[in-house]
Amino acid sequence: MPAYSCKAHYLDASALVKLVADDPAEEPGRVALRKYYYEQPSRYATSYSVTEALSAFKRKFMRKEIGEDEYIKYVKDFISVVIGGSLRIDEVDVLKPSVMREAERLIKKHKKHKIDFLDCFQIVTILRGKFHVLSSESKSILITADRDLANAARAEGARVWECTTEPAPA
């Protein structure tokens, strides 16, 4: 009988943006990420990642990297395809002192990776959140296009797919 795993797939903002943005800046890893995303039944993000993704679309528009029509399309597609689809929100309670202490520890420890509090909350969610008890092939995976976040999360023991340079996980 084949083994079965049911890992949670957590997408950070950089990966969420690639799901709908078609501009050249999002090309590295976009095709593989989209294919992988739609094949997985268990897809999660923190509310902070969702907000960051929406801010990334605005930033692209304000910097004139995309036009108004693209900006509107990205946001509408993001809301209908990603948010309106089967992406679920999961995160640790960032107001808990223990979570804030852990995020502060991560920032200080991973200075060379230039991670911020939102990155830290994602790492803490993967390592201490709802699915932290899963192990082996069922261990949750962080999907990101941010190499610094990927390196910091790996250093903390998280399972990570950095989708711009690595092949999709099996």
N, C-alpha and C positions, 0 to 999 in steps of 0.2 A: 504494500500500500504506500503510495507516494506521500511524502511529508507535506503538510499544509502550514503556511504561515499567513498571518493576518496583521501585518504591520501598519501603523499609522504613518502617513506621508504628510509631513509638515512643510509647507512652502513659505519661504520668506518673500519679501516684497520684490526682490530682483527676479525671482522665478515667476511670481504672479504677473508681473509686467510682461514677461515674455509670452505668456499664454495668449495675449490679445494684440500686442504691439507688433506691427509689421515693418517698422522703420529699420534701416540698416544697423543702427546701434544695438538692436536686440537680436540680430541674426545669430551670433555664436551660441549654439546649443538650443535654439528655438525649436527646430523641427523635432529633435530627440525629446525635448521636454514635453512638447504638446502630445506627442505619441504616447509617452510614458504616462503622463497625467490622465489621459482619457482611458487608459487601460487599468487604472487603479481604483478600487472601490472605496478606499478609506483615505479621504483627502481633508487636510486641516490647515488652518492658518491662525495666527493670533489676530485679534482685531487691530493691533498695531501694524502688522504687515499689510492688512487690507488698506488701512489709512495711508501708510507709506506708499503703496502702489498707486493709489489715487493721486497722491502728491507728486509722484514721479511723472504721471501723465501731464499734470499741470506744469511741472518744471520743463518738460520737453516743449510744451506749447509756448511758455513764456520766453524760453531761450530761442524760439523760432526753429527748433529742430523738427517740429511737425506743424502742419497748418491747423486752422480751426476745425475743419471737417474731420481731420484725423483725430484730433483731440476729442471731439464729441463722439466719434465712432469708438475710440478706445474705451472711453468711460462707459458708454452704453453697452458695448460688448462685454466689458469687465463685469458690469452689474448683472447683465442677463445670462451670460455664459458661466462666469465663475461664481459670483455671489448667488445668483438665482439657480445655479446648478446644485451639485452635491458637495460643494466645499462647506465644511463646518468650522465653526470657531471653537478653539480650545486654547486656554492659557492659564497660567498660574495667577494668583491674586497679587498684583504688583504693589498693592497697598500694605501687604504683610511685611513687617520689619525683616523677617527671615529672607524673603525674596529680594528685598532691597539690599540687604547685606551681601547676599550671594552675587547679585549683579555688580555691586561695587568691587567685590573680590575679583570677579572676572575681568572687569575693566582694568584694574591694577595689574593683574597677572598677565594679561594679553595686550599690553601697551603696543607692542610691535605690530599687532594685527589691527589696531585702530578701530576697535569695536565700540559701539555706543550702548546706552542703556537698552534700547529697543532690541539690539542684537542679543544682549545678555538675557533679556526676558524670553527670547526664543530658545536660547540654550537651556535656561532653567526650566522652561515648559517641557522640552524634550526629556531632560534628565530627571525632573521631579514632578511632572504633570500626570495627567490621567492615565497615560499608557507607560509610565516609567517601569512598571513591573514586568513588561514584556522583555524577553531576552532571545538570544540566538537569532534565528531567521525572522522572528516576529518583532525584533527590536525596531522601534520607531526610527524613521529616517528624515533628516532635514534636507530639503532640496533647495539649493541656492545657486545664484550666479555670482556670489560675492566670495572671492577667494579668502579674504581675511576672516570673514565669519566662518567659512568652512574650516579653515585651519584652527581657529580658536575652539570651535565646537568639537572637532576631532581630538584636540589636545585634552578636552574634558571628558572624552570617552563616548561622545555621541557618534552615531552612524550618520554619514553625510554623503550626499551626491552633489558635487560642484558641477553643474550641468554644462558649463561652457568648455571644459577641458577633459572631462571624464566620460567614459561610456555609461549608459544607463545601467542601474543595478538590475541584477537578475531577479 
